């Protein structure tokens, strides 16, 4: 698959492009490294589509990202475009368990996104932070109070619920 040709083909809608990319990643027709190299050269919309394809891949194969791929996603959390932020956060949620040593930068970027005006960006950041919290890594002691502070100001119940479910899971005693 030629990525430039795919994105230049205006007859293919965005969701179809995402699906095609996802299938190509799963079948190893294209590599994650090639997709990321391409995404780095693109404007916001195609870059977000590439990250969305990675989100689909990591939902199916959470351990598929290498360290350098994960670093790209960490940096993508800081992009200006909301869609890039939220797709990157979903990739983080899928893959954090495999990259626990790199979670410090991830958490910082996700915490910044919890203050974004966009509900989907905050929801995705909450989803990723909740997954990280459930891992009970060394970051747990600092992350829990940060999440509690977010709960004090977050107005959307759908976002609050994500944090509350994670907190309940990590604080409940095993049966």
C-alpha positions in Angstrom: 0.0 0.0 0.0 1.3 3.4 -1.0 0.4 5.7 1.9 0.7 8.9 -0.1 -1.6 7.6 -2.9 -4.1 6.5 -0.3 -4.3 9.9 1.3 -4.3 11.7 -2.0 -7.3 9.7 -3.2 -10.2 12.0 -2.5 -12.7 9.4 -3.5 -12.0 7.4 -0.3 -13.6 8.7 2.9 -11.7 9.1 6.1 -13.2 6.2 8.0 -12.5 3.9 5.0 -8.9 5.1 5.0 -8.6 4.3 8.7 -10.1 0.8 8.1 -7.7 0.2 5.2 -4.7 1.3 7.2 -5.8 -0.8 10.2 -6.2 -3.9 8.1 -2.8 -3.3 6.4 -1.2 -3.0 9.8 -2.8 -6.1 11.1 -1.8 -8.1 8.0 1.7 -6.5 8.1 1.3 -5.1 4.6 2.6 -1.9 6.1 4.8 -1.6 9.2 4.1 0.6 12.2 7.4 2.3 11.6 6.5 3.2 8.0 3.1 4.5 9.1 4.6 6.7 11.8 7.3 8.0 9.5 4.6 9.0 7.1 2.4 10.5 9.8 5.3 12.7 11.0 5.3 14.4 7.6 1.5 15.0 7.4 -0.9 17.7 8.4 -3.3 17.2 11.3 -6.1 15.3 9.5 -4.0 12.5 7.9 -1.8 12.3 10.9 -4.9 11.8 13.1 -6.1 9.1 10.7 -2.8 7.3 11.0 -3.0 7.4 14.8 -6.6 6.2 14.7 -5.3 3.2 12.7 -2.7 2.6 15.4 -5.5 2.8 18.0 -7.4 0.0 16.2 -4.3 -2.1 15.9 -3.4 -1.7 19.6 -6.9 -2.6 20.6 -6.4 -5.9 18.8 -2.6 -6.3 19.6 -1.8 -4.1 22.6 1.9 -5.2 22.7 2.6 -4.3 19.1 4.2 -0.9 19.7 7.9 -0.7 20.2 9.6 1.9 22.4 10.1 4.4 19.6 6.5 4.0 18.4 5.3 4.7 22.0 7.5 7.8 22.1 5.8 9.1 19.0 2.4 8.7 20.7 3.7 10.5 23.8 4.7 13.5 21.7 1.4 13.4 19.8 -0.5 14.0 23.0 1.0 17.5 22.9 -0.3 18.3 19.4 -2.7 21.2 19.0 -5.3 19.2 17.0 -7.9 17.7 19.3 -8.4 14.6 17.2 -4.7 13.8 17.4 -4.8 14.2 21.2 -7.8 11.9 21.7 -6.6 9.2 19.3 -3.2 9.3 21.0 -4.8 8.9 24.4 -6.7 5.9 23.3 -3.5 4.3 22.0 -1.9 5.1 25.4 -4.8 3.3 27.2 -4.3 0.3 25.0 -0.6 0.0 25.4 0.5 1.6 28.7 0.9 -1.8 30.4 3.8 -2.6 28.0 5.6 0.7 28.4 5.6 1.3 32.2 9.0 2.9 32.2 7.9 5.7 29.9 4.7 6.5 31.7 6.1 9.6 33.5 6.0 11.7 30.3 2.8 10.1 29.2 1.1 11.1 32.5 2.3 14.7 32.3 0.9 15.0 28.8 -2.4 13.3 29.7 -2.8 15.5 32.7 -2.4 18.6 30.5 -5.2 17.2 28.3 -7.6 16.9 31.2 -7.8 20.7 31.2 -8.7 20.9 27.4 -11.9 22.6 26.5 -13.0 19.6 24.3 -15.0 16.9 26.0 -13.6 14.1 23.8 -10.0 15.1 24.6 -10.8 15.1 28.3 -12.7 11.8 28.1 -9.8 10.1 26.2 -7.3 11.5 28.7 -9.5 10.2 31.5 -9.7 6.8 29.8 -5.9 6.6 29.5 -5.2 7.9 33.0 -7.7 5.4 34.5 -5.9 2.5 32.7 -2.6 3.7 33.9 -3.9 4.1 37.5 -5.2 0.5 37.4 -1.7 -0.7 36.7 -0.6 0.5 40.2 2.9 1.4 38.9 5.3 3.5 40.9 3.4 6.5 39.6 0.3 5.4 41.4 1.0 7.5 44.6 1.3 10.7 42.6 -1.4 10.0 40.1 -4.2 9.1 42.5 -4.2 12.6 44.2 -4.0 14.2 40.7 -7.0 12.3 39.6 -8.9 13.2 42.8 -8.1 16.9 42.0 -9.5 16.4 38.5 -12.7 14.9 39.9 -13.1 18.0 42.1 -13.4 20.2 39.0 -14.6 18.0 36.2 -18.3 18.7 35.4 -19.0 16.0 32.9 -20.4 12.9 34.6 -19.3 10.6 31.7 -15.7 11.7 32.4 -16.0 11.6 36.2 -17.4 8.0 36.0 -14.2 6.8 34.2 -12.1 8.0 37.1 -14.5 6.8 39.8 -14.6 3.3 38.3 -10.8 3.1 38.2 -10.5 4.4 41.8 -13.1 1.9 43.0 -11.2 -0.9 41.2 -7.9 -0.1 42.8 -9.2 0.6 46.3 -11.6 -2.3 46.6 -10.4 -5.3 48.5 -10.0 -8.6 46.7 -12.6 -11.2 47.5 
